[in-house]
């Protein structure tokens, strides 16, 4: 199962705000964009050219694209 999270990234300051803010209006550090959202809705505030929407991959998606561990790496991590 693919697990991703929708986020909004401010193009001015680079802050990332998740779409689900539990209905708490959350703004980026420069104030150019803000997000108010929950499981039912998302409201993005700010000029459309100042933010972008994107999907952030969850850990399960990232692991699929990692190369397998070498024998030395396996031995190292088993010894921790």
PDB file with SEQRES, HELIX, SHEET and CRYST1 records, atoms N, CA, C and O in Angstrom:
SEQRES   1 A   80  UNK UNK UNK UNK UNK UNK UNK UNK UNK UNK UNK UNK UNK          
SEQRES   2 A   80  UNK UNK UNK UNK UNK UNK UNK UNK UNK UNK UNK UNK UNK          
SEQRES   3 A   80  UNK UNK UNK UNK UNK UNK UNK UNK UNK UNK UNK UNK UNK          
SEQRES   4 A   80  UNK UNK UNK UNK UNK UNK UNK UNK UNK UNK UNK UNK UNK          
SEQRES   5 A   80  UNK UNK UNK UNK UNK UNK UNK UNK UNK UNK UNK UNK UNK          
SEQRES   6 A   80  UNK UNK UNK UNK UNK UNK UNK UNK UNK UNK UNK UNK UNK          
SEQRES   7 A   80  UNK UNK                                                      
HELIX    1 AA1 UNK A   48  UNK A   50  5                                   3    
HELIX    2 AA2 UNK A   59  UNK A   64  1                                   6    
HELIX    3 AA3 UNK A   71  UNK A   78  1                                   8    
SHEET    1 AA1 3 UNK A  16  UNK A  18  0                                        
SHEET    2 AA1 3 UNK A   4  UNK A  10 -1                                        
SHEET    3 AA1 3 UNK A  51  UNK A  57 -1                                        
SHEET    1 AA2 3 UNK A  26  UNK A  27  0                                        
SHEET    2 AA2 3 UNK A  34  UNK A  37 -1                                        
SHEET    3 AA2 3 UNK A  42  UNK A  45 -1                                        
CRYST1    1.000    1.000    1.000  90.00  90.00  90.00 P 1           1          
ATOM      1  N   UNK A   1       0.837  -1.182   0.000  1.00  0.00           N  
ATOM      2  CA  UNK A   1       0.000   0.000   0.000  1.00  0.00           C  
ATOM      3  C   UNK A   1       0.877   1.239   0.000  1.00  0.00           C  
ATOM      4  O   UNK A   1       1.807   1.344   0.800  1.00  0.00           O  
ATOM      5  N   UNK A   2       0.596   2.149  -0.866  1.00  0.00           N  
ATOM      6  CA  UNK A   2       1.360   3.383  -0.974  1.00  0.00           C  
ATOM      7  C   UNK A   2       0.847   4.397   0.042  1.00  0.00           C  
ATOM      8  O   UNK A   2      -0.352   4.666   0.106  1.00  0.00           O  
ATOM      9  N   UNK A   3       1.752   4.954   0.832  1.00  0.00           N  
ATOM     10  CA  UNK A   3       1.370   5.950   1.821  1.00  0.00           C  
ATOM     11  C   UNK A   3       2.052   7.261   1.457  1.00  0.00           C  
ATOM     12  O   UNK A   3       3.280   7.356   1.468  1.00  0.00           O  
ATOM     13  N   UNK A   4       1.259   8.258   1.140  1.00  0.00           N  
ATOM     14  CA  UNK A   4       1.796   9.575   0.841  1.00  0.00           C  
ATOM     15  C   UNK A   4       1.023  10.614   1.630  1.00  0.00           C  
ATOM     16  O   UNK A   4      -0.081  10.357   2.109  1.00  0.00           O  
ATOM     17  N   UNK A   5       1.610  11.773   1.758  1.00  0.00           N  
ATOM     18  CA  UNK A   5       0.967  12.879   2.454  1.00  0.00           C  
ATOM     19  C   UNK A   5       1.018  14.099   1.548  1.00  0.00           C  
ATOM     20  O   UNK A   5       2.068  14.433   0.999  1.00  0.00           O  
ATOM     21  N   UNK A   6      -0.115  14.757   1.398  1.00  0.00           N  
ATOM     22  CA  UNK A   6      -0.153  15.981   0.616  1.00  0.00           C  
ATOM     23  C   UNK A   6       0.385  17.119   1.470  1.00  0.00           C  
ATOM     24  O   UNK A   6      -0.035  17.309   2.611  1.00  0.00           O  
ATOM     25  N   UNK A   7       1.315  17.868   0.905  1.00  0.00           N  
ATOM     26  CA  UNK A   7       1.852  19.035   1.588  1.00  0.00           C  
ATOM     27  C   UNK A   7       1.837  20.222   0.637  1.00  0.00           C  
ATOM     28  O   UNK A   7       1.695  20.073  -0.576  1.00  0.00           O  
ATOM     29  N   UNK A   8       1.987  21.392   1.217  1.00  0.00           N  
ATOM     30  CA  UNK A   8       2.064  22.628   0.445  1.00  0.00           C  
ATOM     31  C   UNK A   8       3.378  23.295   0.809  1.00  0.00           C  
ATOM     32  O   UNK A   8       3.682  23.490   1.985  1.00  0.00           O  
ATOM     33  N   UNK A   9       4.155  23.643  -0.211  1.00  0.00           N  
ATOM     34  CA  UNK A   9       5.478  24.220   0.011  1.00  0.00           C  
ATOM     35  C   UNK A   9       5.490  25.665  -0.453  1.00  0.00           C  
ATOM     36  O   UNK A   9       5.115  25.971  -1.584  1.00  0.00           O  
ATOM     37  N   UNK A  10       5.925  26.549   0.432  1.00  0.00           N  
ATOM     38  CA  UNK A  10       6.043  27.960   0.086  1.00  0.00           C  
ATOM     39  C   UNK A  10       7.247  28.139  -0.835  1.00  0.00           C  
ATOM     40  O   UNK A  10       8.351  27.701  -0.511  1.00  0.00           O  
ATOM     41  N   UNK A  11       7.038  28.776  -1.970  1.00  0.00           N  
ATOM     42  CA  UNK A  11       8.131  29.000  -2.919  1.00  0.00           C  
ATOM     43  C   UNK A  11       9.051  30.129  -2.465  1.00  0.00           C  
ATOM     44  O   UNK A  11      10.167  30.255  -2.969  1.00  0.00           O  
ATOM     45  N   UNK A  12       8.599  30.945  -1.526  1.00  0.00           N  
ATOM     46  CA  UNK A  12       9.422  32.060  -1.049  1.00  0.00           C  
ATOM     47  C   UNK A  12      10.393  31.636   0.052  1.00  0.00           C  
ATOM     48  O   UNK A  12      11.577  31.970  -0.001  1.00  0.00           O  
ATOM     49  N   UNK A  13       9.894  30.896   1.057  1.00  0.00           N  
ATOM     50  CA  UNK A  13      10.761  30.545   2.189  1.00  0.00           C  
ATOM     51  C   UNK A  13      11.097  29.054   2.268  1.00  0.00           C  
ATOM     52  O   UNK A  13      11.991  28.661   3.017  1.00  0.00           O  
ATOM     53  N   UNK A  14      10.382  28.219   1.496  1.00  0.00           N  
ATOM     54  CA  UNK A  14      10.670  26.787   1.485  1.00  0.00           C  
ATOM     55  C   UNK A  14       9.979  25.978   2.564  1.00  0.00           C  
ATOM     56  O   UNK A  14      10.136  24.758   2.611  1.00  0.00           O  
ATOM     57  N   UNK A  15       9.213  26.628   3.436  1.00  0.00           N  
ATOM     58  CA  UNK A  15       8.488  25.884   4.466  1.00  0.00           C  
ATOM     59  C   UNK A  15       7.498  24.914   3.839  1.00  0.00           C  
ATOM     60  O   UNK A  15       6.902  25.204   2.801  1.00  0.00           O  
ATOM     61  N   UNK A  16       7.328  23.767   4.475  1.00  0.00           N  
ATOM     62  CA  UNK A  16       6.353  22.774   4.038  1.00  0.00           C  
ATOM     63  C   UNK A  16       5.275  22.660   5.109  1.00  0.00           C  
ATOM     64  O   UNK A  16       5.572  22.517   6.295  1.00  0.00           O  
ATOM     65  N   UNK A  17       4.020  22.725   4.674  1.00  0.00           N  
ATOM     66  CA  UNK A  17       2.891  22.635   5.594  1.00  0.00           C  
ATOM     67  C   UNK A  17       2.032  21.454   5.157  1.00  0.00           C  
ATOM     68  O   UNK A  17       1.626  21.389   3.997  1.00  0.00           O  
ATOM     69  N   UNK A  18       1.744  20.514   6.067  1.00  0.00           N  
ATOM     70  CA  UNK A  18       0.894  19.386   5.680  1.00  0.00           C  
ATOM     71  C   UNK A  18      -0.528  19.847   5.395  1.00  0.00           C  
ATOM     72  O   UNK A  18      -0.989  20.843   5.952  1.00  0.00           O  
ATOM     73  N   UNK A  19      -1.218  19.119   4.527  1.00  0.00           N  
ATOM     74  CA  UNK A  19      -2.603  19.469   4.196  1.00  0.00           C  
ATOM     75  C   UNK A  19      -3.511  19.289   5.405  1.00  0.00           C  
ATOM     76  O   UNK A  19      -4.445  20.067   5.599  1.00  0.00           O  
ATOM     77  N   UNK A  20      -3.248  18.280   6.212  1.00  0.00           N  
ATOM     78  CA  UNK A  20      -4.075  18.047   7.392  1.00  0.00           C  
ATOM     79  C   UNK A  20      -3.442  18.743   8.586  1.00  0.00           C  
ATOM     80  O   UNK A  20      -2.529  18.208   9.215  1.00  0.00           O  
ATOM     81  N   UNK A  21      -3.930  19.933   8.891  1.00  0.00           N  
ATOM     82  CA  UNK A  21      -3.432  20.709  10.028  1.00  0.00           C  
ATOM     83  C   UNK A  21      -4.378  20.595  11.219  1.00  0.00           C  
ATOM     84  O   UNK A  21      -4.281  21.368  12.172  1.00  0.00           O  
ATOM     85  N   UNK A  22      -5.296  19.624  11.161  1.00  0.00           N  
ATOM     86  CA  UNK A  22      -6.293  19.430  12.221  1.00  0.00           C  
ATOM     87  C   UNK A  22      -7.096  20.698  12.485  1.00  0.00           C  
ATOM     88  O   UNK A  22      -7.379  21.053  13.629  1.00  0.00           O  
ATOM     89  N   UNK A  23      -7.451  21.364  11.400  1.00  0.00           N  
ATOM     90  CA  UNK A  23      -8.270  22.585  11.420  1.00  0.00           C  
ATOM     91  C   UNK A  23      -7.590  23.756  12.115  1.00  0.00           C  
ATOM     92  O   UNK A  23      -8.261  24.684  12.565  1.00  0.00           O  
ATOM     93  N   UNK A  24      -6.258  23.721  12.207  1.00  0.00           N  
ATOM     94  CA  UNK A  24      -5.496  24.838  12.758  1.00  0.00           C  
ATOM     95  C   UNK A  24      -4.838  25.574  11.604  1.00  0.00           C  
ATOM     96  O   UNK A  24      -4.033  24.992  10.877  1.00  0.00           O  
ATOM     97  N   UNK A  25      -5.165  26.831  11.430  1.00  0.00           N  
ATOM     98  CA  UNK A  25      -4.552  27.626  10.375  1.00  0.00           C  
ATOM     99  C   UNK A  25      -3.057  27.706  10.651  1.00  0.00           C  
ATOM    100  O   UNK A  25      -2.637  28.208  11.694  1.00  0.00           O  
ATOM    101  N   UNK A  26      -2.257  27.210   9.713  1.00  0.00           N  
ATOM    102  CA  UNK A  26      -0.807  27.146   9.882  1.00  0.00           C  
ATOM    103  C   UNK A  26      -0.157  27.887   8.733  1.00  0.00           C  
ATOM    104  O   UNK A  26      -0.394  27.567   7.568  1.00  0.00           O  
ATOM    105  N   UNK A  27       0.671  28.888   9.058  1.00  0.00           N  
ATOM    106  CA  UNK A  27       1.321  29.662   8.000  1.00  0.00           C  
ATOM    107  C   UNK A  27       2.803  29.333   7.942  1.00  0.00           C  
ATOM    108  O   UNK A  27       3.385  28.830   8.903  1.00  0.00           O  
ATOM    109  N   UNK A  28       3.400  29.628   6.797  1.00  0.00           N  
ATOM    110  CA  UNK A  28       4.843  29.443   6.639  1.00  0.00           C  
ATOM    111  C   UNK A  28       5.548  30.561   7.407  1.00  0.00           C  
ATOM    112  O   UNK A  28       4.908  31.515   7.851  1.00  0.00           O  
ATOM    113  N   UNK A  29       6.877  30.440   7.562  1.00  0.00           N  
ATOM    114  CA  UNK A  29       7.598  31.414   8.374  1.00  0.00           C  
ATOM    115  C   UNK A  29       7.615  32.814   7.778  1.00  0.00           C  
ATOM    116  O   UNK A  29       7.750  33.793   8.513  1.00  0.00           O  
ATOM    117  N   UNK A  30       7.478  32.930   6.442  1.00  0.00           N  
ATOM    118  CA  UNK A  30       7.476  34.270   5.840  1.00  0.00           C  
ATOM    119  C   UNK A  30       6.066  34.847   5.709  1.00  0.00           C  
ATOM    120  O   UNK A  30       5.909  36.025   5.389  1.00  0.00           O  
ATOM    121  N   UNK A  31       5.036  34.025   5.954  1.00  0.00           N  
ATOM    122  CA  UNK A  31       3.661  34.496   5.910  1.00  0.00           C  
ATOM    123  C   UNK A  31       3.044  34.594   4.529  1.00  0.00           C  
ATOM    124  O   UNK A  31       1.927  35.092   4.393  1.00  0.00           O  
ATOM    125  N   UNK A  32       3.740  34.131   3.498  1.00  0.00           N  
ATOM    126  CA  UNK A  32       3.211  34.224   2.131  1.00  0.00           C  
ATOM    127  C   UNK A  32       2.105  33.210   1.864  1.00  0.00           C  
ATOM    128  O   UNK A  32       1.278  33.425   0.978  1.00  0.00           O  
ATOM    129  N   UNK A  33       2.074  32.106   2.617  1.00  0.00           N  
ATOM    130  CA  UNK A  33       1.033  31.098   2.408  1.00  0.00           C  
ATOM    131  C   UNK A  33       0.659  30.463   3.740  1.00  0.00           C  
ATOM    132  O   UNK A  33       1.434  30.463   4.696  1.00  0.00           O  
ATOM    133  N   UNK A  34      -0.545  29.926   3.769  1.00  0.00           N  
ATOM    134  CA  UNK A  34      -1.038  29.257   4.973  1.00  0.00           C  
ATOM    135  C   UNK A  34      -1.993  28.150   4.554  1.00  0.00           C  
ATOM    136  O   UNK A  34      -2.582  28.190   3.473  1.00  0.00           O  
ATOM    137  N   UNK A  35      -2.136  27.158   5.436  1.00  0.00           N  
ATOM    138  CA  UNK A  35      -3.014  26.022   5.158  1.00  0.00           C  
ATOM    139  C   UNK A  35      -3.915  25.802   6.367  1.00  0.00           C  
ATOM    140  O   UNK A  35      -3.468  25.855   7.513  1.00  0.00           O  
ATOM    141  N   UNK A  36      -5.179  25.555   6.091  1.00  0.00           N  
ATOM    142  CA  UNK A  36      -6.165  25.173   7.095  1.00  0.00           C  
ATOM    143  C   UNK A  36      -6.826  23.920   6.547  1.00  0.00           C  
ATOM    144  O   UNK A  36      -7.525  23.992   5.536  1.00  0.00           O  
ATOM    145  N   UNK A  37      -6.627  22.781   7.181  1.00  0.00           N  
ATOM    146  CA  UNK A  37      -7.178  21.559   6.609  1.00  0.00           C  
ATOM    147  C   UNK A  37      -7.437  20.474   7.626  1.00  0.00           C  
ATOM    148  O   UNK A  37      -7.011  20.548   8.779  1.00  0.00           O  
ATOM    149  N   UNK A  38      -8.152  19.460   7.162  1.00  0.00           N  
ATOM    150  CA  UNK A  38      -8.449  18.271   7.959  1.00  0.00           C  
ATOM    151  C   UNK A  38      -8.714  17.136   6.973  1.00  0.00           C  
ATOM    152  O   UNK A  38      -8.399  17.257   5.789  1.00  0.00           O  
ATOM    153  N   UNK A  39      -9.281  16.052   7.445  1.00  0.00           N  
ATOM    154  CA  UNK A  39      -9.569  14.925   6.555  1.00  0.00           C  
ATOM    155  C   UNK A  39     -10.662  15.260   5.546  1.00  0.00           C  
ATOM    156  O   UNK A  39     -10.752  14.617   4.500  1.00  0.00           O  
ATOM    157  N   UNK A  40     -11.493  16.260   5.844  1.00  0.00           N  
ATOM    158  CA  UNK A  40     -12.634  16.592   4.987  1.00  0.00           C  
ATOM    159  C   UNK A  40     -12.380  17.721   3.994  1.00  0.00           C  
ATOM    160  O   UNK A  40     -13.015  17.762   2.941  1.00  0.00           O  
ATOM    161  N   UNK A  41     -11.480  18.624   4.302  1.00  0.00           N  
ATOM    162  CA  UNK A  41     -11.249  19.767   3.410  1.00  0.00           C  
ATOM    163  C   UNK A  41      -9.836  20.312   3.584  1.00  0.00           C  
ATOM    164  O   UNK A  41      -9.166  20.033   4.578  1.00  0.00           O  
ATOM    165  N   UNK A  42      -9.396  21.093   2.602  1.00  0.00           N  
ATOM    166  CA  UNK A  42      -8.129  21.820   2.690  1.00  0.00           C  
ATOM    167  C   UNK A  42      -8.354  23.204   2.095  1.00  0.00           C  
ATOM    168  O   UNK A  42      -8.890  23.338   0.994  1.00  0.00           O  
ATOM    169  N   UNK A  43      -7.943  24.221   2.827  1.00  0.00           N  
ATOM    170  CA  UNK A  43      -8.017  25.594   2.336  1.00  0.00           C  
ATOM    171  C   UNK A  43      -6.595  26.147   2.337  1.00  0.00           C  
ATOM    172  O   UNK A  43      -5.929  26.150   3.373  1.00  0.00           O  
ATOM    173  N   UNK A  44      -6.134  26.607   1.192  1.00  0.00           N  
ATOM    174  CA  UNK A  44      -4.800  27.183   1.072  1.00  0.00           C  
ATOM    175  C   UNK A  44      -4.963  28.685   0.870  1.00  0.00           C  
ATOM    176  O   UNK A  44      -5.735  29.128   0.020  1.00  0.00           O  
ATOM    177  N   UNK A  45      -4.234  29.454   1.653  1.00  0.00           N  
ATOM    178  CA  UNK A  45      -4.335  30.905   1.619  1.00  0.00           C  
ATOM    179  C   UNK A  45      -3.020  31.470   1.097  1.00  0.00           C  
ATOM    180  O   UNK A  45      -1.943  31.037   1.506  1.00  0.00           O  
ATOM    181  N   UNK A  46      -3.114  32.427   0.202  1.00  0.00           N  
ATOM    182  CA  UNK A  46      -1.935  33.066  -0.378  1.00  0.00           C  
ATOM    183  C   UNK A  46      -2.038  33.084  -1.884  1.00  0.00           C  
ATOM    184  O   UNK A  46      -2.899  32.423  -2.464  1.00  0.00           O  
ATOM    185  N   UNK A  47      -1.165  33.836  -2.516  1.00  0.00           N  
ATOM    186  CA  UNK A  47      -1.147  33.897  -3.976  1.00  0.00           C  
ATOM    187  C   UNK A  47      -0.741  32.541  -4.535  1.00  0.00           C  
ATOM    188  O   UNK A  47       0.208  31.924  -4.051  1.00  0.00           O  
ATOM    189  N   UNK A  48      -1.452  32.080  -5.546  1.00  0.00           N  
ATOM    190  CA  UNK A  48      -1.216  30.745  -6.120  1.00  0.00           C  
ATOM    191  C   UNK A  48       0.224  30.573  -6.599  1.00  0.00           C  
ATOM    192  O   UNK A  48       0.762  29.467  -6.539  1.00  0.00           O  
ATOM    193  N   UNK A  49       0.847  31.629  -7.067  1.00  0.00           N  
ATOM    194  CA  UNK A  49       2.227  31.501  -7.549  1.00  0.00           C  
ATOM    195  C   UNK A  49       3.250  31.407  -6.411  1.00  0.00           C  
ATOM    196  O   UNK A  49       4.429  31.158  -6.664  1.00  0.00           O  
ATOM    197  N   UNK A  50       2.814  31.602  -5.163  1.00  0.00           N  
ATOM    198  CA  UNK A  50       3.733  31.560  -4.024  1.00  0.00           C  
ATOM    199  C   UNK A  50       3.834  30.185  -3.363  1.00  0.00           C  
ATOM    200  O   UNK A  50       4.673  29.998  -2.482  1.00  0.00           O  
ATOM    201  N   UNK A  51       3.004  29.219  -3.761  1.00  0.00           N  
ATOM    202  CA  UNK A  51       3.056  27.897  -3.146  1.00  0.00           C  
ATOM    203  C   UNK A  51       2.833  26.816  -4.191  1.00  0.00           C  
ATOM    204  O   UNK A  51       2.296  27.065  -5.270  1.00  0.00           O  
ATOM    205  N   UNK A  52       3.261  25.606  -3.840  1.00  0.00           N  
ATOM    206  CA  UNK A  52       2.997  24.461  -4.721  1.00  0.00           C  
ATOM    207  C   UNK A  52       2.541  23.285  -3.871  1.00  0.00           C  
ATOM    208  O   UNK A  52       2.971  23.115  -2.730  1.00  0.00           O  
ATOM    209  N   UNK A  53       1.668  22.487  -4.448  1.00  0.00           N  
ATOM    210  CA  UNK A  53       1.163  21.287  -3.788  1.00  0.00           C  
ATOM    211  C   UNK A  53       2.002  20.109  -4.255  1.00  0.00           C  
ATOM    212  O   UNK A  53       2.339  20.012  -5.435  1.00  0.00           O  
ATOM    213  N   UNK A  54       2.336  19.220  -3.341  1.00  0.00           N  
ATOM    214  CA  UNK A  54       3.057  18.026  -3.741  1.00  0.00           C  
ATOM    215  C   UNK A  54       2.794  16.894  -2.772  1.00  0.00           C  
ATOM    216  O   UNK A  54       2.311  17.098  -1.658  1.00  0.00           O  
ATOM    217  N   UNK A  55       3.117  15.712  -3.216  1.00  0.00           N  
ATOM    218  CA  UNK A  55       2.924  14.510  -2.415  1.00  0.00           C  
ATOM    219  C   UNK A  55       4.277  14.068  -1.860  1.00  0.00           C  
ATOM    220  O   UNK A  55       5.254  13.945  -2.599  1.00  0.00           O  
ATOM    221  N   UNK A  56       4.318  13.837  -0.570  1.00  0.00           N  
ATOM    222  CA  UNK A  56       5.531  13.370   0.086  1.00  0.00           C  
ATOM    223  C   UNK A  56       5.389  11.869   0.300  1.00  0.00           C  
ATOM    224  O   UNK A  56       4.399  11.406   0.864  1.00  0.00           O  
ATOM    225  N   UNK A  57       6.374  11.122  -0.150  1.00  0.00           N  
ATOM    226  CA  UNK A  57       6.334   9.664  -0.017  1.00  0.00           C  
ATOM    227  C   UNK A  57       6.535   9.262   1.429  1.00  0.00           C  
ATOM    228  O   UNK A  57       7.335   9.855   2.153  1.00  0.00           O  
ATOM    229  N   UNK A  58       5.797   8.249   1.835  1.00  0.00           N  
ATOM    230  CA  UNK A  58       5.967   7.686   3.162  1.00  0.00           C  
ATOM    231  C   UNK A  58       7.159   6.747   3.190  1.00  0.00           C  
ATOM    232  O   UNK A  58       7.742   6.449   2.148  1.00  0.00           O  
ATOM    233  N   UNK A  59       7.519   6.283   4.363  1.00  0.00           N  
ATOM    234  CA  UNK A  59       8.699   5.429   4.521  1.00  0.00           C  
ATOM    235  C   UNK A  59       8.612   4.160   3.681  1.00  0.00           C  
ATOM    236  O   UNK A  59       9.621   3.716   3.132  1.00  0.00           O  
ATOM    237  N   UNK A  60       7.419   3.568   3.571  1.00  0.00           N  
ATOM    238  CA  UNK A  60       7.284   2.335   2.787  1.00  0.00           C  
ATOM    239  C   UNK A  60       7.634   2.571   1.320  1.00  0.00           C  
ATOM    240  O   UNK A  60       8.245   1.714   0.682  1.00  0.00           O  
ATOM    241  N   UNK A  61       7.250   3.727   0.784  1.00  0.00           N  
ATOM    242  CA  UNK A  61       7.555   4.041  -0.608  1.00  0.00           C  
ATOM    243  C   UNK A  61       9.045   4.286  -0.813  1.00  0.00           C  
ATOM    244  O   UNK A  61       9.613   3.890  -1.831  1.00  0.00           O  
ATOM    245  N   UNK A  62       9.670   4.936   0.153  1.00  0.00           N  
ATOM    246  CA  UNK A  62      11.095   5.245   0.039  1.00  0.00           C  
ATOM    247  C   UNK A  62      11.924   3.970   0.093  1.00  0.00           C  
ATOM    248  O   UNK A  62      12.866   3.809  -0.684  1.00  0.00           O  
ATOM    249  N   UNK A  63      11.586   3.064   1.000  1.00  0.00           N  
ATOM    250  CA  UNK A  63      12.347   1.822   1.173  1.00  0.00           C  
ATOM    251  C   UNK A  63      12.364   0.995  -0.106  1.00  0.00           C  
ATOM    252  O   UNK A  63      13.361   0.334  -0.398  1.00  0.00           O  
ATOM    253  N   UNK A  64      11.282   1.022  -0.870  1.00  0.00           N  
ATOM    254  CA  UNK A  64      11.213   0.250  -2.116  1.00  0.00           C  
ATOM    255  C   UNK A  64      12.315   0.639  -3.097  1.00  0.00           C  
ATOM    256  O   UNK A  64      12.721  -0.178  -3.923  1.00  0.00           O  
ATOM    257  N   UNK A  65      12.797   1.863  -3.017  1.00  0.00           N  
ATOM    258  CA  UNK A  65      13.759   2.362  -3.994  1.00  0.00           C  
ATOM    259  C   UNK A  65      15.199   2.381  -3.478  1.00  0.00           C  
ATOM    260  O   UNK A  65      16.102   2.844  -4.174  1.00  0.00           O  
ATOM    261  N   UNK A  66      15.410   1.884  -2.272  1.00  0.00           N  
ATOM    262  CA  UNK A  66      16.762   1.835  -1.729  1.00  0.00           C  
ATOM    263  C   UNK A  66      17.477   0.581  -2.217  1.00  0.00           C  
ATOM    264  O   UNK A  66      16.849  -0.464  -2.387  1.00  0.00           O  
ATOM    265  N   UNK A  67      18.781   0.677  -2.442  1.00  0.00           N  
ATOM    266  CA  UNK A  67      19.524  -0.531  -2.831  1.00  0.00           C  
ATOM    267  C   UNK A  67      19.634  -1.470  -1.633  1.00  0.00           C  
ATOM    268  O   UNK A  67      19.566  -1.017  -0.490  1.00  0.00           O  
ATOM    269  N   UNK A  68      19.800  -2.760  -1.873  1.00  0.00           N  
ATOM    270  CA  UNK A  68      19.939  -3.697  -0.752  1.00  0.00           C  
ATOM    271  C   UNK A  68      21.228  -3.413   0.021  1.00  0.00           C  
ATOM    272  O   UNK A  68      22.202  -2.906  -0.535  1.00  0.00           O  
ATOM    273  N   UNK A  69      21.213  -3.749   1.307  1.00  0.00           N  
ATOM    274  CA  UNK A  69      22.396  -3.553   2.135  1.00  0.00           C  
ATOM    275  C   UNK A  69      23.495  -4.523   1.723  1.00  0.00           C  
ATOM    276  O   UNK A  69      23.227  -5.652   1.311  1.00  0.00           O  
ATOM    277  N   UNK A  70      24.730  -4.063   1.841  1.00  0.00           N  
ATOM    278  CA  UNK A  70      25.866  -4.950   1.600  1.00  0.00           C  
ATOM    279  C   UNK A  70      26.033  -5.864   2.811  1.00  0.00           C  
ATOM    280  O   UNK A  70      25.448  -5.622   3.866  1.00  0.00           O  
ATOM    281  N   UNK A  71      26.832  -6.907   2.650  1.00  0.00           N  
ATOM    282  CA  UNK A  71      27.086  -7.835   3.753  1.00  0.00           C  
ATOM    283  C   UNK A  71      27.696  -7.094   4.939  1.00  0.00           C  
ATOM    284  O   UNK A  71      27.334  -7.347   6.088  1.00  0.00           O  
ATOM    285  N   UNK A  72      28.617  -6.182   4.660  1.00  0.00           N  
ATOM    286  CA  UNK A  72      29.269  -5.411   5.718  1.00  0.00           C  
ATOM    287  C   UNK A  72      28.263  -4.531   6.459  1.00  0.00           C  
ATOM    288  O   UNK A  72      28.330  -4.403   7.681  1.00  0.00           O  
ATOM    289  N   UNK A  73      27.338  -3.932   5.725  1.00  0.00           N  
ATOM    290  CA  UNK A  73      26.324  -3.081   6.360  1.00  0.00           C  
ATOM    291  C   UNK A  73      25.400  -3.912   7.247  1.00  0.00           C  
ATOM    292  O   UNK A  73      25.048  -3.491   8.349  1.00  0.00           O  
ATOM    293  N   UNK A  74      25.009  -5.086   6.765  1.00  0.00           N  
ATOM    294  CA  UNK A  74      24.150  -5.966   7.561  1.00  0.00           C  
ATOM    295  C   UNK A  74      24.857  -6.341   8.857  1.00  0.00           C  
ATOM    296  O   UNK A  74      24.260  -6.267   9.931  1.00  0.00           O  
ATOM    297  N   UNK A  75      26.121  -6.740   8.769  1.00  0.00           N  
ATOM    298  CA  UNK A  75      26.881  -7.124   9.958  1.00  0.00           C  
ATOM    299  C   UNK A  75      27.015  -5.951  10.919  1.00  0.00           C  
ATOM    300  O   UNK A  75      26.922  -6.125  12.134  1.00  0.00           O  
ATOM    301  N   UNK A  76      27.231  -4.766  10.379  1.00  0.00           N  
ATOM    302  CA  UNK A  76      27.354  -3.574  11.219  1.00  0.00           C  
ATOM    303  C   UNK A  76      26.060  -3.326  11.995  1.00  0.00           C  
ATOM    304  O   UNK A  76      26.097  -3.130  13.209  1.00  0.00           O  
ATOM    305  N   UNK A  77      24.928  -3.331  11.312  1.00  0.00           N  
ATOM    306  CA  UNK A  77      23.654  -3.022  11.963  1.00  0.00           C  
ATOM    307  C   UNK A  77      23.209  -4.121  12.918  1.00  0.00           C  
ATOM    308  O   UNK A  77      22.547  -3.839  13.917  1.00  0.00           O  
ATOM    309  N   UNK A  78      23.564  -5.375  12.625  1.00  0.00           N  
ATOM    310  CA  UNK A  78      23.228  -6.460  13.542  1.00  0.00           C  
ATOM    311  C   UNK A  78      24.013  -6.336  14.840  1.00  0.00           C  
ATOM    312  O   UNK A  78      23.559  -6.798  15.887  1.00  0.00           O  
ATOM    313  N   UNK A  79      25.181  -5.718  14.780  1.00  0.00           N  
ATOM    314  CA  UNK A  79      26.018  -5.566  15.962  1.00  0.00           C  
ATOM    315  C   UNK A  79      25.646  -4.386  16.842  1.00  0.00           C  
ATOM    316  O   UNK A  79      26.241  -4.201  17.903  1.00  0.00           O  
ATOM    317  N   UNK A  80      24.697  -3.604  16.434  1.00  0.00           N  
ATOM    318  CA  UNK A  80      24.309  -2.427  17.237  1.00  0.00           C  
ATOM    319  C   UNK A  80      23.408  -2.786  18.388  1.00  0.00           C  
ATOM    320  O   UNK A  80      23.000  -1.909  19.150  1.00  0.00           O  
TER     321      UNK A  80                                                      
END                                                                             
